[in-house]
């Protein structure tokens, strides 16, 4: 019994000695940082760290259209346009300047300049916001200077490789200095429909843009303009084209008409989208 008690005591002593020693599991080397538990990791934001003002793409095209007639009425019209877009993950900056020059029976009829600027934020999303500003001078409509600026929301209705359709709506402030009549200052709602479409394996391309801009003070003060273009690509960089432009303004000079329409033919240079 005494031997048995001593044997049990020795076993208990050995067990206590081993139990008092620290237990080491597999330890990482000292130079390896500890790994966080994936359960407690915050989800990674795909937009985190994206520079807001990064612009890493450039698209541009140049258009030359004209219309020339001789006979009882001698008329010449030259229209130069451009499309320039700087794009990035967050911002997109686009401008579509236009210059037209025309004569009729030797008299200057048109010498019009139009420059716009669109700044889109998150345009790659279905819904985005934007700001715009334009400056316009028109000998045809007797406008010494027209300036407008505003902001709004855009919605991408359709976005595929061959078809795009976008709706935008903005509130703008506008000031128009006429040659003869007093300056008109007003606020407008500006609604735009813009689309690009390709048919027959992109052998025919059709683009359109329409603005409808009623005054918020007086709905009878209305402006709209439409530009329709049909292109037949010859290469990835050159296309022959025809364009139809229609403009209406309810507030014009006494000697000017409310409607103006142009049908022109020409070429475009630049990478087709």
C-alpha positions in Angstrom: 0.0 0.0 0.0 2.8 2.3 0.9 4.7 1.5 -2.3 1.5 2.1 -4.2 0.9 5.5 -2.5 4.5 6.5 -3.3 4.2 5.5 -6.9 1.0 7.5 -7.3 2.7 10.5 -5.7 5.6 10.3 -8.1 3.2 10.1 -11.1 1.3 13.2 -9.8 4.6 15.1 -9.3 5.8 14.3 -12.9 2.4 15.4 -14.2 2.5 18.7 -12.3 6.0 19.4 -13.6 5.0 18.9 -17.2 1.8 20.8 -16.8 3.7 23.8 -15.4 5.8 24.1 -18.6 4.4 26.5 -21.4 2.9 24.7 -24.3 4.2 25.9 -27.8 2.1 25.4 -30.9 3.5 26.0 -34.4 4.9 29.6 -34.3 5.5 31.8 -37.3 9.0 33.1 -37.7 9.8 36.5 -36.1 10.2 38.2 -39.5 6.7 37.2 -40.8 3.9 39.6 -39.8 0.8 38.0 -38.2 -2.0 37.2 -40.5 -5.4 38.7 -39.8 -8.4 36.5 -39.5 -10.4 36.7 -42.8 -13.6 36.7 -40.9 -12.7 40.1 -39.5 -11.4 41.6 -42.7 -13.3 44.6 -44.1 -14.6 44.1 -47.7 -12.3 45.6 -50.3 -13.7 48.7 -52.1 -12.9 48.4 -55.8 -13.0 52.2 -56.1 -10.7 52.8 -53.2 -7.4 54.3 -54.2 -8.6 55.3 -57.7 -7.4 58.9 -58.5 -10.4 61.1 -58.9 -8.9 63.3 -61.6 -7.2 60.5 -63.6 -7.7 60.8 -67.3 -6.0 58.0 -69.2 -7.9 57.7 -72.5 -8.2 60.1 -75.5 -10.7 59.8 -78.3 -11.1 62.3 -81.1 -12.7 62.7 -84.5 -12.8 65.6 -87.0 -15.6 66.2 -89.5 -15.8 68.3 -92.6 -19.1 68.9 -94.3 -20.2 71.2 -97.1 -22.8 72.1 -99.6 -22.2 74.1 -102.8 -24.6 75.2 -105.5 -24.3 77.4 -108.6 -26.8 78.8 -111.0 -29.7 81.2 -110.2 -28.7 80.9 -106.6 -25.0 80.7 -105.7 -24.6 79.2 -102.2 -21.7 77.8 -100.4 -21.6 76.3 -96.9 -18.7 74.8 -95.0 -19.1 73.1 -91.6 -16.2 71.9 -89.5 -16.9 69.9 -86.3 -14.8 67.9 -83.9 -15.4 65.4 -81.0 -12.8 65.2 -78.3 -13.2 63.1 -75.2 -10.8 62.6 -72.3 -11.9 59.7 -70.1 -10.9 58.0 -66.8 -12.3 55.7 -64.2 -14.3 58.6 -62.5 -14.3 61.7 -64.8 -15.0 62.2 -68.5 -14.4 65.5 -70.2 -15.9 66.0 -73.7 -16.1 68.9 -76.1 -17.8 69.2 -79.5 -16.8 72.5 -81.1 -18.4 73.6 -84.4 -17.7 76.3 -86.9 -19.8 77.1 -90.0 -19.1 79.6 -92.8 -21.5 80.3 -95.7 -22.2 82.8 -98.4 -25.3 83.3 -100.7 -25.0 85.2 -103.9 -21.7 86.7 -102.7 -23.1 87.9 -99.4 -22.0 86.6 -96.0 -24.8 84.5 -94.6 -23.2 82.4 -91.9 -20.1 82.7 -89.7 -21.1 80.8 -86.6 -19.0 79.5 -83.8 -20.1 77.0 -81.1 -18.0 75.6 -78.3 -19.3 73.3 -75.5 -17.8 71.5 -72.5 -19.3 68.5 -70.7 -17.8 67.1 -67.4 -19.3 63.8 -66.5 -18.8 62.1 -63.1 -19.2 58.3 -62.9 -20.4 58.1 -66.5 -19.5 54.4 -66.7 -22.4 53.8 -64.4 -26.0 53.6 -65.5 -26.9 56.9 -63.8 -24.3 59.7 -63.6 -24.1 63.5 -63.0 -22.6 66.1 -65.2 -21.9 69.8 -65.6 -21.9 71.7 -68.9 -21.1 75.1 -70.3 -21.4 76.5 -73.9 -20.4 79.7 -75.7 -22.0 80.6 -79.1 -21.7 83.3 -81.7 -24.1 83.3 -84.6 -24.2 85.7 -87.6 -27.0 83.7 -89.0 -29.4 84.4 -86.1 -28.0 87.7 -85.1 -26.4 86.6 -81.8 -23.3 88.5 -80.7 -22.7 86.2 -77.7 -24.7 83.4 -76.0 -23.4 81.9 -72.8 -25.0 79.1 -70.7 -23.9 76.9 -67.8 -25.7 74.3 -65.7 -25.7 70.8 -64.2 -27.9 67.7 -64.3 -28.3 63.9 -64.3 -27.8 61.4 -67.1 -29.2 57.9 -67.6 -27.8 55.3 -69.9 -30.8 53.6 -71.4 -28.8 51.3 -73.8 -25.1 50.4 -73.9 -23.8 47.7 -76.2 -21.0 47.5 -78.7 -23.3 48.6 -81.5 -25.9 50.7 -79.9 -25.9 53.4 -77.2 -28.7 55.6 -76.1 -28.4 58.2 -73.3 -31.0 60.6 -71.8 -29.9 63.7 -69.8 -31.7 66.5 -68.1 -30.2 69.7 -66.7 -31.1 73.1 -65.3 -29.1 75.8 -67.0 -28.6 79.6 -66.7 -28.5 81.3 -70.1 -27.6 84.8 -71.3 -28.1 85.9 -75.0 -26.8 89.2 -76.4 -28.5 89.9 -79.7 -27.2 92.3 -82.3 -30.3 94.6 -82.2 -32.8 93.5 -79.6 -32.1 93.6 -75.8 -30.2 90.9 -74.0 -32.4 88.0 -72.7 -31.4 86.3 -69.5 -33.4 83.2 -68.4 -33.2 79.7 -66.8 -34.0 76.7 -68.9 -34.7 73.0 -68.5 -32.4 71.2 -71.0 -33.4 67.7 -72.1 -31.1 65.8 -74.4 -31.4 62.5 -76.3 -28.2 61.1 -77.7 -27.5 57.9 -79.5 -25.1 56.0 -81.8 -26.2 52.9 -83.7 -24.4 50.5 -86.1 -26.0 48.3 -88.7 -25.0 45.6 -91.3 -21.9 44.6 -89.3 -21.0 48.3 -88.8 -21.0 49.1 -92.5 -23.6 51.8 -91.7 -23.5 54.0 -88.7 -26.2 56.4 -87.6 -25.8 59.0 -84.8 -28.3 61.6 -83.5 -28.5 64.2 -80.8 -31.5 66.4 -79.9 -31.9 69.2 -77.4 -35.2 70.6 -76.2 -34.8 73.7 -74.0 -37.9 75.5 -72.7 -37.5 78.5 -70.5 -38.6 77.9 -66.9 -40.0 81.4 -66.7 -42.0 81.3 -70.0 -42.6 78.0 -71.8 -43.3 79.9 -75.0 -39.6 80.8 -75.0 -38.4 77.6 -76.5 -35.3 76.4 -78.3 -34.5 73.0 -79.8 -31.9 71.6 -82.2 -31.3 68.3 -83.8 -28.3 66.8 -85.6 -28.7 63.5 -87.6 -25.6 61.9 -89.2 -25.3 58.9 -91.4 -21.8 57.4 -92.0 -20.4 54.8 -94.4 -17.0 53.7 -93.0 -14.3 53.2 -95.6 -11.6 52.2 -93.0 -11.3 52.3 -89.3 -10.3 55.9 -89.5 -12.2 57.4 -92.5 -15.9 57.5 -93.3 -18.0 59.4 -95.8 -21.1 61.0 -94.2 -24.2 63.1 -94.7 -25.7 65.3 -92.0 -29.0 67.0 -91.4 -29.3 69.8 -88.8 -32.5 71.6 -87.7 -32.7 74.5 -85.3 -35.7 76.4 -83.9 -35.7 79.4 -81.6 -38.9 81.3 -80.6 -36.9 84.5 -79.6 -35.1 85.8 -82.7 -34.2 89.1 -84.3 -37.0 90.8 -86.2 -35.3 90.1 -89.6 -34.6 86.4 -88.8 -36.7 83.3 -89.2 -37.4 80.9 -86.4 -36.3 77.7 -88.3 -32.9 76.9 -89.9 -32.1 73.6 -91.7 -28.9 72.3 -93.3 -28.2 69.2 -95.4 -24.5 68.6 -95.9 -22.1 66.0 -97.2 -18.5 65.3 -96.2 -16.0 63.1 -94.5 -14.9 62.2 -91.0 -11.4 61.5 -89.8 -10.7 59.7 -86.5 -11.1 56.3 -84.9 -14.6 55.0 -85.1 -16.0 54.0 -81.7 
